[in-house]
Amino acid sequence: MVVIYKQMIQVQKAVINQRKLYLFLLILLCNAGAYAQQVKTVSDPADWVNPLMGTDSKPELSNGNTYPAVGTPWGMNYWSAQTGGMGDGWMYTYSADKIRGFKQTHQPSPWMNDYGQFAIMPVTGHMKFTQDARASWFSHKSEVSKPYYYSVYLADHDVLAEMTTTERAAHFQFNYPQSDSSFIVIDALDGGSYIKVIPNENKIIGYTTKNARSNPVNFKNYFVIYTDKPFALARTWHGKTLAGADSLELMAKHTGAIIGFKTTKGEKIHLRVASSFISFEQAELNLKREIGNNNFETTKQKAHKSWNDVLGRLQPEGGSSDQIRTFYSCLYRTVMFPNKLYEADAQNKVIHYSPYTGKTMPGYKFAGTGFWDTFRALYPFLNLMYPSINKEMQEGLINDYKEGGWLPEWSSPGYADIMVGNNSASVVAEAYLKGLRGYDINKLYEALVHGANNEGPISATGRYGVKYYNELGYVPYDVKIDENAARTLEYAYDDFAIYQLAKELKRPQSEIDLYKKRSQNYRNLFDPATGLMRGKNKDGSFQSPFNPFKWGDAFTEGNSWHYSWSVFHDIQGLINLMGGQKKFVSKLDSVFLLPPVFDDTYYGEVIHEIREMQIMNMGQYAHGNQPIQHLIYLYNYAGQPWKTQYWAREAINRLYKATPDGYCGDEDNGQTSAWYVFSAMGFYPVCPASDQYVLGAPLFKKMVLHLENGKTVSINAPQNNATNRYVSTLSYNGKPYSLNWLSHKTLLKGATLEFKMQATPNKLRGTRQADFPFSLTNYK
């Protein structure tokens, strides 16, 4: 029995050892798998982009409200497959199953809609030209979407459609079946358009005047189209009517053309297309200059390279495939808007169409951005990574002011009457303060002062309610000026931006002091009883009854819990108003702890921004809209930077993914994407009109920034992973660094940041007052 017992023990030990070995091997295998999933280097960033990110959207719920744009960075034109109806801001939605055409677009968001648009569609079988008749079923399984190339199989027509672009031109390749009835439909859209078919040149020309929002003067988008195959048939149409065979030129409310061919199976017909806001001759010049005799593949390769050159300035390493894909998909969105609206004439001089005068003018012009969104992170990102393009944008703003009398707060392509604030002040001041030179900054300063002290022809230029603001220090609640508290808070920050620029330009001291004083106007809306910002009546009493969960009313697309933190330039002043650091942090915590309740009575319905906050399961934190996006970084001002590190990683992980439902609200012209890109780098520009970026924690094990001046910034965090989200220590160029912020000017000299990451918060680092970021209250 003893022998048998000993044998049994030996067997059990052997089994246990085998299990241990199996477990050990399993762990090794899992670790190897995890290691294999890490992306070490990215050689072709453009191919990591998913342009479909954010396209699964609708008016009731935005997962980005994007469309798969094919173009080049900041290109004058983009192209997109069109699933929506003519004039529908939701031009492409992932849930759709039919394509109506391929549309040239300048649309910044569905809420702004489009301008300078026309569509092209291959058709077979019959001359079907109306948007519903020509539409074809398609599947995402037969769709390829890249920043520089798009293709899709149009099932009803048995055509593989492909397109690629330049800044102002496009190249199409349509692969047809064998048919004696193959067609291409050109739709100049409604709103007033013109079309002319020139068969002996294989050419169609036309213009569209359709635009939304800004009513530009004498607006026309001229286009020219060439095919590489002679027309067997040529017709024009208007509305739903096919014109007579001898009517090859039409001007009407809604015009278009049809050209026809006989095709063999697999035959490829190519279109070379270009447009201009100036003239047909300029469109021809744009086509000759940008495509010329290049074939489709050459155009595609050049577009591919243009994206890689721009996206490749940032090189993340040591992230998962999903993280790399999300990073580059967001970066793609940050370098799309605003569009270049300038062109080069025959002498290669830069010229542009002016939406204010209707004339052709010298110099740069950009359009398609709203500063209420983009002053927060998009323009700071340009100043750090792509300052030369922002220099062109600043020159464009000078032309806006000279030609229109005001700086645009929303350019689409002229002055659009939407959103609040005078945030051109931040965009202008920040660019100069961060080192941009070589343009007339004094003219821009003149424009800022003009805008800060006058109401414009529409409420979204200048400052609506400025008389009250300058006299009382706030825009009153009870004087029939909507979103008054939001206006006051943004004007106060904008005054800080003007103050900063005035100092830099050595303006008279009285002028400097005036804007510094006005930058403190945020204090006038702070309610000590609730510890929040609140609308105030003309007589000095607070608006009542007060519901901090009420969206709109005194605020813009948010409530008091969202807007009370909009003191970008003086967080210490806000901390003092709230009763000190402990109460301030408690208030910040409350944003995430409160339930996502809301009062929608101002709107009379649940607007999509409310719904997006409600379903994100992050309390009152409404990252899907801009006013609160900086809040996560405010813990750095009160000695608890580890909470910034925690919540930044939570937002990155939970609110972004390179999928059709990948955003948590409107992407908005690069702003929401710029938040992600900055946060993945490990810092964020809470106060753009200062020199500082506020620290969070990097997402990747390594990130290299290739700055335009030839310097590099290396951000290293080798222990970084899903668990190690907290910063243990940080060294800057080899020296211990305890500050909760980085200097823009210092980063431009090149830097190496070494983050040591760990799984638990370091509650000692960054807790001294001396470590905190800039606040005007502390400035001497």
GUFIRO-627631 format. One record per residue (C-alpha): x, y, z; residue in one letter. Coordinates in steps of 0.1 Angstrom, whole numbers, padded with zeros to 4 digits, always signed. Layout:
<atoms>
XYZa ...
</atoms>
This chain:
<atoms>
+0000+0000+0000m +0028+0024+0008v +0044+0017-0026v +0011+0023-0043i +0006+0055-0023y +0041+0068-0033k +0034+0060-0069q +0001+0080-0067m +0020+0110-0052i +0045+0109-0080q +0018+0107-0106v +0000+0137-0090q +0033+0157-0090k +0038+0149-0126a +0003+0160-0135v +0008+0192-0114i +0041+0199-0132n +0025+0193-0165q -0003+0218-0156r +0023+0243-0145k +0042+0238-0177l +0010+0242-0197y +0000+0273-0178l +0035+0287-0182f +0034+0281-0220l -0001+0296-0222l +0011+0328-0204i +0041+0330-0228l +0018+0325-0258l -0006+0352-0246c +0023+0376-0239n +0037+0368-0273a +0003+0374-0288g -0001+0407-0270a +0034+0417-0281y +0027+0408-0316a -0004+0430-0316q +0018+0460-0308q +0026+0481-0339v +0063+0490-0338k +0066+0514-0367t +0042+0529-0393v +0056+0533-0428s +0024+0543-0446d +0001+0563-0422p -0024+0571-0449a -0034+0534-0452d -0041+0533-0415w -0068+0559-0419v -0105+0549-0419n -0124+0577-0436p -0156+0559-0427l -0150+0567-0390m -0180+0587-0378g -0202+0581-0409t -0229+0560-0391d -0248+0592-0381s -0282+0608-0384k -0298+0640-0372p -0310+0625-0340e -0277+0610-0330l -0242+0619-0342s -0214+0594-0342n -0192+0620-0359g -0215+0633-0387n -0186+0628-0411t -0184+0616-0447y -0156+0596-0464p -0137+0625-0480a -0112+0619-0508v -0088+0647-0514g -0055+0662-0501t -0048+0679-0468p -0066+0713-0467w -0076+0708-0504g -0098+0733-0521m -0122+0704-0530n -0131+0670-0515y -0151+0643-0532w -0175+0618-0516s -0199+0591-0525a -0234+0606-0521q -0261+0584-0505t -0283+0613-0494g -0306+0634-0515g -0297+0666-0533m -0292+0693-0506g -0293+0668-0478d -0265+0676-0453g -0262+0639-0445w -0246+0633-0479m -0232+0599-0469y -0245+0577-0441t -0231+0543-0434y -0266+0528-0430s -0276+0537-0465a -0277+0511-0492d -0278+0532-0524k -0253+0557-0540i -0268+0585-0561r -0235+0599-0573g -0200+0611-0565f -0201+0647-0553k -0176+0675-0551q -0180+0689-0517t -0169+0717-0493h -0192+0706-0465q -0177+0712-0431p -0207+0695-0413s -0242+0685-0421p -0255+0713-0400w -0237+0738-0422m -0245+0719-0453n -0226+0725-0486d -0215+0749-0513y -0196+0745-0546g -0211+0711-0553q -0219+0690-0584f -0221+0653-0589a -0210+0626-0614i -0226+0592-0618m -0219+0562-0642p -0251+0545-0654v -0259+0516-0677t -0290+0503-0694g -0311+0535-0698h -0306+0572-0697m -0316+0576-0660k -0305+0610-0648f -0327+0620-0618t -0310+0612-0585q -0334+0584-0575d -0336+0568-0610a -0298+0567-0614r -0291+0554-0578a -0275+0520-0574s -0274+0495-0546w -0239+0490-0531f -0223+0471-0502s -0196+0482-0479h -0180+0448-0486k -0172+0461-0521s -0161+0495-0510e -0126+0508-0505v -0122+0541-0487s -0088+0558-0483k -0080+0595-0479p -0065+0595-0514y -0087+0569-0532y -0123+0556-0531y -0138+0527-0551s -0172+0510-0549v -0191+0485-0570y -0224+0499-0583l -0245+0468-0585a -0274+0481-0606d -0250+0493-0633h -0223+0466-0631d -0197+0494-0628v -0167+0496-0606l -0163+0533-0599a -0129+0547-0587e -0118+0582-0579m -0087+0600-0567t -0079+0637-0564t -0055+0666-0563t -0061+0699-0544e -0084+0713-0571r -0090+0685-0595a -0101+0649-0596a -0095+0617-0617h -0123+0591-0622f -0119+0556-0635q -0152+0538-0644f -0149+0501-0653n -0179+0492-0675y -0196+0460-0686p -0202+0451-0722q -0231+0474-0732s -0243+0496-0760d -0259+0518-0734s -0232+0530-0710s -0236+0566-0697f -0221+0592-0674i -0245+0617-0658v -0233+0651-0647i -0256+0669-0622d -0250+0706-0616a -0277+0705-0589l -0304+0730-0583d -0303+0766-0570g -0293+0778-0605g -0269+0760-0627s -0254+0759-0662y -0242+0731-0684i -0227+0728-0719k -0216+0696-0737v -0188+0700-0763i -0187+0666-0781p -0158+0674-0805n -0136+0680-0775e -0149+0652-0753n -0157+0680-0729k -0185+0692-0705i -0184+0725-0688i -0208+0740-0663g -0212+0759-0631y -0233+0755-0599t -0245+0782-0576t -0260+0760-0549k -0248+0771-0515n -0259+0771-0479a -0256+0795-0449r -0236+0825-0460s -0251+0839-0493n -0218+0847-0511p -0219+0874-0537v -0219+0864-0574n -0211+0828-0564f -0203+0803-0590k -0183+0770-0589n -0171+0765-0624y -0162+0730-0636f -0146+0713-0666v -0148+0676-0674i -0129+0657-0700y -0133+0620-0710t -0107+0599-0728d -0134+0583-0750k -0154+0601-0777p -0191+0606-0770f -0215+0583-0789a -0244+0603-0774l -0247+0637-0758a -0278+0652-0742r -0286+0678-0715t -0315+0679-0690w -0332+0702-0666h -0353+0692-0636g -0369+0659-0647k -0370+0668-0684t -0346+0655-0710l -0338+0683-0734a -0339+0679-0772g -0310+0663-0790a -0298+0697-0804d -0299+0714-0770s -0264+0709-0757l -0263+0741-0736e -0287+0750-0708l -0291+0774-0680m -0319+0767-0656a -0327+0762-0619k -0314+0726-0622h -0293+0714-0651t -0273+0684-0660g -0258+0664-0689a -0257+0628-0701i -0230+0614-0723i -0231+0579-0737g -0208+0552-0751f -0207+0517-0763k -0184+0497-0740t -0167+0463-0739t -0165+0442-0708k -0139+0457-0684g -0134+0488-0705e -0122+0517-0684k -0134+0553-0691i -0114+0580-0675h -0126+0615-0665l -0104+0644-0656r -0122+0670-0637v -0113+0704-0622a -0131+0734-0608s -0126+0770-0599s -0145+0797-0580f -0131+0822-0605i -0137+0812-0641s -0138+0783-0667f -0104+0794-0678e -0090+0791-0643q -0106+0757-0640a -0088+0746-0671e -0055+0760-0657l -0061+0741-0625n -0066+0709-0644l -0036+0714-0666k -0014+0722-0637r -0025+0695-0612e -0033+0665-0635i -0022+0674-0670g -0015+0641-0689n -0010+0620-0658n -0028+0587-0657n -0051+0576-0629f -0024+0557-0610e +0000+0586-0611t -0027+0609-0597t -0035+0584-0570k +0002+0580-0560q +0007+0617-0557k -0024+0620-0535a -0012+0591-0514h +0022+0608-0510k +0006+0641-0500s -0012+0624-0471w +0018+0605-0460n +0039+0636-0460d +0015+0654-0437v +0004+0625-0415l +0039+0612-0412g +0050+0642-0392r +0036+0623-0362l +0049+0588-0356q +0033+0567-0328p +0049+0534-0319e +0040+0507-0294g +0002+0509-0296g -0024+0483-0307s -0036+0482-0343s -0069+0497-0332d -0051+0526-0314q -0028+0533-0344i -0058+0532-0367r -0079+0555-0345t -0049+0579-0341f -0044+0583-0378y -0081+0585-0386s -0083+0614-0362c -0052+0630-0375l -0067+0628-0410y -0097+0649-0398r -0074+0675-0382t -0058+0684-0415v -0089+0687-0437m -0104+0720-0428f -0104+0749-0435p -0103+0744-0472n -0079+0763-0494k -0101+0786-0515l -0072+0802-0533y -0059+0794-0568e -0029+0803-0589a -0033+0823-0621d -0013+0819-0653a +0016+0839-0638q +0015+0816-0608n +0003+0845-0585k -0021+0835-0557v -0056+0848-0562i -0090+0840-0548h -0127+0846-0553y -0141+0869-0526s -0175+0859-0513p -0179+0895-0499y -0174+0914-0532t -0179+0887-0558g -0146+0897-0574k -0113+0880-0580t -0088+0894-0555m -0050+0888-0548p -0038+0866-0520g -0050+0837-0498y -0085+0827-0488k -0097+0798-0467f -0132+0787-0457a -0151+0760-0440g -0144+0763-0403t -0161+0776-0372g -0138+0792-0346f -0162+0784-0318w -0152+0748-0323d -0117+0750-0336t -0100+0777-0315f -0098+0752-0287r -0074+0725-0301a -0074+0725-0339l -0056+0758-0343y -0032+0751-0315p -0023+0718-0333f -0016+0737-0365l +0006+0761-0347n +0026+0733-0332l +0028+0709-0362m +0019+0728-0394y +0026+0765-0387p +0033+0773-0424s -0003+0765-0434i -0016+0785-0405n +0005+0815-0417k -0014+0812-0450e -0047+0811-0430m -0037+0843-0411q -0031+0860-0444e -0065+0848-0455g -0081+0864-0425l -0065+0897-0434i -0082+0894-0468n -0115+0885-0451d -0113+0917-0430y -0102+0939-0459k -0129+0927-0483e -0158+0921-0458g -0151+0944-0429g -0151+0917-0403w -0132+0886-0393l -0154+0855-0399p -0164+0834-0369e -0179+0808-0392w -0167+0810-0429s -0189+0791-0453s -0175+0806-0475p -0186+0841-0464g -0200+0851-0430y -0224+0824-0416a -0248+0835-0388d -0243+0807-0364i -0227+0800-0330m -0215+0826-0305v -0183+0843-0293g -0156+0863-0310n -0131+0836-0311n -0112+0849-0341s -0094+0868-0313a -0079+0835-0300s -0070+0822-0335v -0052+0854-0345v -0035+0861-0312a -0023+0826-0306e -0007+0823-0340a +0015+0854-0335y +0022+0846-0298l +0035+0811-0309k +0059+0825-0334g +0042+0830-0368l +0056+0860-0387r +0057+0875-0422g +0022+0889-0424y +0004+0921-0414d -0003+0914-0377i -0012+0951-0371n -0040+0949-0396k -0052+0917-0378l -0050+0935-0345y -0071+0963-0359e -0096+0937-0370a -0097+0922-0334l -0103+0956-0318v -0130+0964-0343h -0147+0931-0338g -0144+0934-0300a -0162+0967-0298n -0189+0965-0324n -0219+0944-0334e -0216+0930-0369g -0242+0929-0397p -0252+0895-0383i -0250+0882-0347s -0221+0859-0354a -0197+0886-0365t -0183+0912-0341g -0199+0909-0307r -0236+0906-0303y -0246+0925-0271g -0213+0943-0270v -0229+0975-0256k -0241+0957-0225y -0209+0937-0222y -0187+0967-0223n -0209+0988-0199e -0220+0961-0174l -0193+0935-0178g -0217+0909-0190y -0245+0903-0216v -0277+0903-0197p -0302+0875-0196y -0333+0896-0199d -0326+0918-0230v -0336+0893-0256k -0301+0881-0265i -0300+0844-0264d -0271+0823-0250e -0260+0854-0231n -0239+0837-0204a -0220+0817-0230a -0213+0849-0250r -0200+0866-0218t -0176+0838-0209l -0162+0835-0244e -0159+0873-0248y -0139+0874-0215a -0114+0848-0228y -0113+0866-0262d -0104+0898-0243d -0076+0879-0227f -0063+0869-0261a -0064+0905-0273i -0046+0915-0241y -0019+0890-0247q -0014+0902-0283l -0016+0939-0273a +0013+0932-0249k +0033+0915-0275e +0028+0944-0300l +0036+0970-0273k +0003+0987-0276r -0005+1017-0253p -0006+1006-0216q -0042+1019-0213s -0053+0996-0241e -0035+0966-0226i -0051+0973-0192d -0085+0976-0207l -0085+0941-0222y -0069+0927-0191k -0097+0941-0171k -0124+0929-0194r -0109+0894-0193s -0121+0892-0157q -0157+0897-0167n -0163+0860-0162y -0165+0868-0125r -0197+0887-0130n -0216+0855-0138l -0203+0833-0109f -0231+0825-0085d -0216+0817-0050p -0248+0800-0039a -0245+0772-0065t -0208+0775-0073g -0216+0777-0110l -0220+0802-0138m -0255+0816-0141r -0273+0841-0164g -0276+0876-0149k -0303+0902-0155n -0296+0938-0165k -0304+0950-0129d -0276+0927-0115g -0299+0900-0102s -0293+0864-0112f -0317+0848-0136q -0344+0827-0118s -0355+0800-0115p -0321+0784-0122f -0317+0748-0133n -0280+0739-0139p -0291+0710-0160f -0310+0732-0185k -0295+0731-0219w -0294+0762-0241g -0311+0793-0228d -0282+0812-0212a -0257+0787-0227f -0248+0773-0261t -0255+0736-0268e -0248+0728-0231g -0258+0737-0196n -0242+0754-0166s -0223+0723-0156w -0206+0724-0190h -0199+0761-0194y -0189+0770-0158s -0153+0758-0167w -0149+0782-0197s -0123+0804-0180v -0094+0790-0200f -0071+0819-0191h -0077+0821-0153d -0085+0787-0138i -0069+0798-0105q -0094+0827-0104g -0122+0802-0109l -0107+0780-0081i -0107+0810-0058n -0144+0817-0066l -0153+0781-0059m -0137+0782-0025g -0103+0767-0030g -0087+0736-0045q -0106+0710-0025k -0140+0724-0035k -0129+0729-0070f -0118+0692-0074v -0150+0681-0058s -0169+0701-0084k -0149+0686-0111l -0155+0651-0097d -0192+0659-0096s -0194+0663-0134v -0186+0626-0137f -0206+0614-0107l -0239+0632-0115l -0264+0613-0135p -0269+0624-0171p -0301+0642-0164v -0312+0672-0185f -0338+0699-0191d -0346+0703-0228d -0374+0728-0224t -0355+0756-0241y -0352+0736-0273y -0386+0718-0269g -0369+0685-0279e -0339+0664-0271v -0313+0677-0294i -0286+0653-0305h -0260+0668-0282e -0281+0660-0252i -0287+0624-0263r -0250+0619-0269e -0242+0630-0234m -0269+0608-0220q -0258+0576-0236i -0220+0579-0230m -0223+0568-0193n -0199+0595-0181m -0224+0616-0161g -0226+0652-0171q -0194+0651-0191y -0205+0659-0226a -0174+0653-0247h -0195+0651-0279g -0197+0689-0278n -0168+0714-0274q -0174+0736-0243p -0164+0709-0218i -0136+0691-0237q -0108+0708-0217h -0123+0700-0183l -0104+0668-0179i -0071+0687-0178y -0082+0711-0150l -0072+0688-0122y -0036+0699-0130n -0045+0734-0116y -0056+0720-0083a -0028+0695-0074g -0044+0663-0085q -0029+0656-0120p -0035+0618-0117w -0072+0624-0122k -0065+0641-0155t -0044+0610-0164q -0072+0587-0155y -0100+0606-0173w -0080+0613-0204a -0073+0576-0209r -0110+0569-0202e -0122+0593-0228a -0096+0580-0253i -0106+0544-0247n -0144+0548-0245r -0153+0577-0268l -0131+0571-0299y -0127+0542-0323k -0119+0539-0360a -0153+0526-0369t -0184+0541-0385p -0198+0549-0350d -0164+0560-0338g -0171+0594-0323y -0193+0604-0294c -0208+0635-0311g -0200+0658-0340d -0164+0657-0351e -0166+0694-0361d -0139+0704-0385n -0111+0686-0367g -0117+0699-0332q -0129+0667-0316t -0101+0648-0335s -0075+0673-0324a -0085+0666-0288w -0077+0629-0293y -0044+0636-0311v -0032+0660-0284f -0043+0637-0256s -0026+0607-0273a +0006+0628-0273m +0001+0635-0236g -0008+0671-0233f -0035+0696-0243y -0038+0734-0250p -0063+0745-0223v -0055+0781-0229c -0045+0785-0265p -0035+0822-0262a -0008+0812-0237s +0025+0795-0242d +0015+0763-0223q +0002+0728-0229y -0013+0711-0199v +0000+0676-0192l -0020+0644-0193g -0003+0611-0200a +0008+0597-0234p -0012+0568-0250l +0017+0551-0269f +0050+0537-0258k +0067+0562-0281k +0056+0592-0302m +0080+0612-0324v +0069+0647-0336l +0088+0660-0366h +0085+0697-0363l +0086+0720-0394e +0118+0737-0382n +0136+0704-0384g +0136+0696-0347k +0120+0666-0332t +0101+0659-0300v +0103+0624-0287s +0077+0613-0262i +0088+0580-0246n +0067+0559-0222a +0081+0524-0225p +0060+0510-0196q +0028+0523-0211n -0001+0498-0214n -0038+0495-0206a -0030+0492-0169t -0001+0517-0166n -0020+0549-0173r -0005+0570-0145y +0027+0591-0146v +0052+0581-0120s +0080+0604-0130t +0088+0626-0160l +0122+0638-0172s +0127+0665-0198y +0159+0663-0218n +0173+0640-0191g +0164+0662-0161k +0136+0655-0136p +0105+0676-0145y +0078+0682-0119s +0057+0708-0137l +0022+0701-0149n +0027+0719-0182w +0050+0722-0212l +0062+0753-0230s +0055+0757-0267h +0086+0778-0272k +0108+0753-0255t +0093+0723-0274l +0101+0740-0306l +0138+0737-0297k +0134+0699-0297g +0129+0678-0267a +0130+0643-0253t +0103+0635-0227l +0107+0603-0207e +0075+0592-0189f +0078+0564-0164k +0043+0549-0162m +0027+0528-0135q -0006+0512-0125a -0013+0534-0094t -0014+0572-0091p +0016+0591-0079n +0000+0615-0055k +0031+0635-0048l +0042+0646-0083r +0028+0679-0096g +0010+0688-0064t +0028+0720-0055r +0014+0754-0065q +0047+0760-0083a +0039+0731-0106d +0005+0744-0118f -0002+0758-0153p -0007+0794-0161f -0035+0814-0147s -0039+0852-0151l -0046+0855-0113t -0011+0842-0106n +0006+0863-0133y +0028+0891-0121k 
</atoms>
